[in-house]
Amino acid sequence: MLSVNNVCKRFGDFEVIDNISIEFSDKGVTVIVGINGIGKTTFLNILVGLLEADEGEVYLKNLKVSDKEYKEKIYYLPSDFYLPEYMTGKEYAKFILSIYPNSSFDIFDKCSRLFGIENALKKTLESYSFGMKKKLQIALAISACTPILIGDEVFSGLDFETTYLVKEIFSILARKKKIILVSHEEEILTKFSNDILLLNKGKLTKMSGTPSEIIESIKTAGDLDSKINKLAKYFKTI
């Protein structure tokens, strides 16, 4: 079980993460929502050890974030990623999967065919489009076979077919592993509506209601409603 205990993170005087404590279940999909710049990526970076909390601790059972075994049990799909463009897709895949003790190149081959990138694996990554790079990263995340998969805006930049396929794969994987996603897309909230958390003012809050109701709550938390009203008044005068 992934546990977050009294975690805080500040940037100057801004308390991005304010004393968050939460225990994630071992299975299922959790979606974290919130307006842009509120700290969602910061929170994920703390979970995977890319950013150190100012206070508090993160554990996976008895493992600390700094432990090698902890890192081997979590695969992180960031929203912004750098790929070594001089490597081929296959070379990069072999390098990444070698890090994770339970990874499967057989699963990677199947995902590559499923996503339509199998013919591109012999080419260097500099020739890949953004969508192809995203498909490669998702295929690797699935093939790493870690107990926890964490993704930040995983579906951004994907075509309709791949988005649908990945959602279905995540639904199947979530029967045996934990998936934590940051997303703002309504279709993702609809697909994984059982466990949605709102990050606002440094706090995580469990959301309830329909996806539309949750989106309305997010708009209210980010003062979006008042901005829309101002826009409506402004454009009426044009």
N, C-alpha and C positions, 0 to 999 in steps of 0.2 A: 504493500500500500504506500502510495506517495503522500507524504505528510509535509505540510507547510506550517511552521510554528512561529507565530508572532513576527512575521517578516516585515521589515520596513526598508524603504529605499527613498533617498532624498537626492535631488539635484539642486544645490543651493538651498533656498528656503522652500522649495516646492516639494511637498511630501507626495511622491508618485504612488508609492505603496505604503499604506498606513496600517501597520500591525495586523496583517492578514494571517489568519489561521484557518486551514482547511485540510481535510483528508479526502483524497480522491479514491474512488473505488477501484478495484483491480480490473474491472471489465466495463464496457460501455463507452459511449461517446459523450464527452462534456464539451459544450460550446461556450466560449467566453466572448461576450459582446461589449460594446462601448464605443463612444465617439472617438474620432481620430485624435491621437496625441494624449490620450488619457492614461496610458501606461500598460497597455495589453502586451506589447512586445517586450517591454522591460520586465514584466512579470514572467513571461516565458523564458527570457534570457537568464533570469535567476533560477528557474526550475532546472535548466540544463547546465548551469554552471558557467555560462558566458559572462555573467555579471554577478558581482558579489553583493549580497544584501548588507545594508548598514547594521541591521539588527535582525535577530531571529535565525532560524535554521530550517533547512530542507533535508528530508530524509526519504530514502526508499527502503522500507523495513529498517534494517540496522546499518544501512550504507549512507555515508555522507556524500554530498555533491562532489567533493574533491576526489573521491575514491574512483579508481579505474573501473571497478566492477559496476559502480553506479552509472558511469558514462556508457558502458557497454550494454546497459539495459534500457537506454532511452535513445530514440532516434529523433532528431530535430529537423524539421523542414521549415527554414526561415522564409520570410516573404522576399527578402533581398538576399541573393546568394552569388558568390563568385565561383566560377568553374575554371580550372586550368585549361585554357583554350588550346594549348599545344598537345593535349592528350586526346586520344580517340575516346568515344563513348564507352567502348569495351574496356580500355585501359583504366579509365576513371572508375568504372563499375567494379573492376577487380580490386582496385586500391581501396575503395570505400568499404566493400563487403568484407575485405580482409580484417577490418577493424572489429567486426562483430562476430563473436564466436559461434552463434547459431544461424548465421546468414545462409542463404540458399541461392546459388547461381541458377539453379533450375527454375526457381520461382521468378528470378529476374528475367530469364529468357522468355518465360510465358507472359510476363507483364509487358515486355518489350514488343512482343507480337500483338498482344491485346491493344496496346496504345499506338501501334503502327510505326515504331521507331527502330525495328530490328535491322533494317537496311542501312540506317544511319550510324550504327555502332562502330563501323570501320572508319568513319570520317572523324576529323578533329572537331572538337567542341566549338571552335570559332565559326564553323559553318552552320551551327544549330540556330534556329529561331528561338525566341523566348519561350514559345509554347513547347517546342521540342525539349528544351532544357528543363522545363517544368515537368514534363512527362518522365524524363530520365530520373529526375530527383524523386518523383513519387514512386516510380518503379523500384528504386533503391530503398526507399523508406519501407516499402512493403516487404522487400526481399531481405532486409536486415534481420527480420524476425525477432525484434526486441519486444519485451512485455509492454513497453509504453512507446507510443508514437505521438509526438507533439508537432503541430503544424500551425504556421502563421499565414493566414490568407492563402491556403493551399489551392483554392479553386480559381484564384485570380489569373486571368490570361489563358484559361483552358477553353477549348471548344466544347460545344454542347454535349457531344457524344462522350468525350473523355470525362467531363464533369459527372455525367450520369453513371459511367462505369466506376469511377473512383468512389462515388457515394455508395454504390452497391457493395464494392469491395470493403469499404470501411464498415458497413453494416455487418458484413460477415465476420470480419476480423474482430470486431468489438464484442463478439460472443466469448472470445478467449483472451483479449488483451484490452488495455486502456488506451483510448485515443482522446487527446485534448486538442481542440481546434480553436483558433481565433478566427472569427468570420463575421461579416456584416450582411451576408446575402440571405434574403428571405427564404429561398428554397433550401438552404442548409439548415436554417432554424426549423423549417417545416419537417425536414427529414429526421433531424435529431432533436426533437422538441422535449424529450424527457428530462434533460439536465442542462439548463442554460443559466449561466452566471453573468451578471452585469457588473462590470468594473466601473466605478464612478467615485470620484473624490477619494481615491486610494483604497476603497473598500470593495469587497466582492459580495454580491447579494444574489441569492437564489431567485430566479424569475419563474413566474407561473402565468398561465393563460395561453391564448392562441399566439402563433407567430406574429400576427398583425397587432395584437395587443402588446406583445413584447416590444415590437418595433416602435409603437407609440410611446412606450415607457422610455426607450432609449432616446427618442426625440425630445421628450420632456427633460430627461437628465442632462442632455447637451444643450438645452435652451434653443433647440431647432424650431420649435413651434413659433416662438416670438420672432425669429429671423424670417420664417415663412410669411408671417403676418406683415412684417415690415416690407418684404419684397412685394407682396400683393398690393400694399398701399402705394409703393413707389411706382410699380409698372402701370397702375391705373392712371397715373398722371402723365404718362408718356404718350 
